[in-house]
Amino acid sequence: MPLTHHRTNLVVMHWTANVTLALGKSPIMTPEPEEFPNITLGQARW
């Protein structure tokens, strides 16, 4: 599954993740702006 990075808010995060999964992709997101560079650069720890 392709990994898809989303920048969204907490209100729609769950809905966005479910739609992404329904499209056959793997969502990754965080509400913390400090974590954006790590996710964008592919350095996220699972």
For each residue, the residues with C-beta under 8 A, 3 or more apart:
1: 24 25 26
2: 25 26
3: 25 26 28
4: 20 25 26 27 28
5: 28 29 39 40
6: 13 16 17 20 27 28 29
7: 29 36
8: 12 13 16 29
9: 12 13 31
10: 13 31
11:
12: 8 9 15 16
13: 6 8 9 10 16 17 29 31
14: 17 18
15: 12 18 19
16: 6 8 12 13 19 20 27 29
17: 6 13 14 20 21 27 29
18: 14 15 21 22
19: 15 16 22 23
20: 4 6 16 17 23 25 26 27
21: 17 18 24 25 26 27
22: 18 19
23: 19 20
24: 1 21
25: 1 2 3 4 20 21
26: 1 2 3 4 20 21
27: 4 6 16 17 20 21
28: 3 4 5 6 39 44
29: 5 6 7 8 13 16 17 39
30: 35 36 39
31: 9 10 13
32: 35 36
33: 36
34:
35: 30 32 38 39 44
36: 7 30 32 33 39 40
37: 40 41
38: 35 41 43 44
39: 5 28 29 30 35 36 42 43 44
40: 5 36 37
41: 37 38
42: 39
43: 38 39
44: 28 35 38 39
45:
46:
